[in-house]
Amino acid sequence: MSFISALKRRWQDADSLVCVGLDPEPAKFPAKFSSDPDAVFAFCRDIADATAPYVCAFKPQIAHFAALAVEDALQRLIAHLHAAHPGIPVILDSKRGDIGSTAQHYATEAFDRYRADAVTANPYLGRDSLQPFLDRADRGVVILCRTSNPGAGDLQDLLVQDDDGVARPLYQHVAQKVAREWNGHGNCALVVGATWPAQLREVRAIVGSDVPFLVPGVGAQGGDVAAVVTNAKTADGTGLIISSSRAVLYASTGADYAEAAAQAARTLRDEINRHR
Ligand SMILES: O=c1ccn([C@@H]2O[C@H](COP(=O)(O)O)[C@@H](O)[C@H]2O)c(=O)[nH]1
């Protein structure tokens, strides 16, 4: 099943738009992991198993594994997610982007090595840099549009003339490219941060209802859940993958870490659903 089909099914089956981000930081792990040589895998597995009933997707962030030189733990974690939670799509957050010949290797890394259902990608190098990802029709390509960080506007807000001579911010061009040219296989999604409610509304107006949004920035970054849902949901009350990492992962650093993570994911799901 394609990424988009699996996502749509999961939105319905779990009645959830929540994505749990898997961003391991061993310094924040509960004490029981201090002498575990496989702590990164074990902690992420426990969090995923506890939160699975409440999510539409998982999003491991590759830098958190690579910095610790535990890419093998990421590989085993994604294998575990597929085996233990079939039907929950896995989005590898690696924000790749390079010339086409190298991008081909990044696509192989994400989809064949890690077996991710979707990958985040940076559009800055243009269409050919995304093509190896776009060509994998069964997998998702989640393209950075308006990111959640405070400096997002430094480049993404720069005004650029479109083909009709109208000046638009760069992030709107990305949205237009996806809607009009890059989504031929129907496998694109966009990253739009929860910290930018006005831009969420603008981008939804540009792309319509066929392009899901991955929305990081609720929880630790302070994004307003109600504004996200109100401004960016589609007519059927879906269209969103609202991602939270630290606020779920480290809801408790005590022995109850898994239960606390499950509670945080459930609470977020319920808050989102009140506004759908
Ligand atoms: O615009 C973006 C794109 C990606 N991210 C990633 O999402 C999580 C956010 O973590 P929180 O702990 O929920 O703040 C993290 O992996 C980022 O790399 C983003 O925040 N904004």
PDBQT file of the ligand as one rigid body, heavy atoms in Angstrom, charges set to zero:
ROOT
HETATM    1  O1  LIG A 301      10.119  22.624  10.401  1.00  0.00    +0.000 OA
HETATM    2  C1  LIG A 301      10.503  21.669  11.069  1.00  0.00    +0.000 A 
HETATM    3  C2  LIG A 301      10.876  20.470  10.494  1.00  0.00    +0.000 A 
HETATM    4  C3  LIG A 301      11.235  19.428  11.302  1.00  0.00    +0.000 A 
HETATM    5  N1  LIG A 301      11.243  19.545  12.635  1.00  0.00    +0.000 N 
HETATM    6  C4  LIG A 301      11.616  18.356  13.436  1.00  0.00    +0.000 C 
HETATM    7  O2  LIG A 301      10.488  17.965  14.222  1.00  0.00    +0.000 OA
HETATM    8  C5  LIG A 301      10.889  17.618  15.534  1.00  0.00    +0.000 C 
HETATM    9  C6  LIG A 301      10.309  18.590  16.521  1.00  0.00    +0.000 C 
HETATM   10  O3  LIG A 301      10.612  18.187  17.856  1.00  0.00    +0.000 OA
HETATM   11  P1  LIG A 301       9.817  18.773  19.126  1.00  0.00    +0.000 P 
HETATM   12  O4  LIG A 301      10.537  18.159  20.277  1.00  0.00    +0.000 OA
HETATM   13  O5  LIG A 301       8.381  18.341  19.027  1.00  0.00    +0.000 OA
HETATM   14  O6  LIG A 301       9.956  20.255  19.085  1.00  0.00    +0.000 OA
HETATM   15  C7  LIG A 301      12.412  17.593  15.509  1.00  0.00    +0.000 C 
HETATM   16  O7  LIG A 301      12.814  16.287  15.151  1.00  0.00    +0.000 OA
HETATM   17  C8  LIG A 301      12.767  18.556  14.404  1.00  0.00    +0.000 C 
HETATM   18  O8  LIG A 301      13.995  18.219  13.784  1.00  0.00    +0.000 OA
HETATM   19  C9  LIG A 301      10.874  20.730  13.215  1.00  0.00    +0.000 A 
HETATM   20  O9  LIG A 301      10.865  20.867  14.450  1.00  0.00    +0.000 OA
HETATM   21  N2  LIG A 301      10.502  21.758  12.408  1.00  0.00    +0.000 N 
ENDROOT
TORSDOF 0
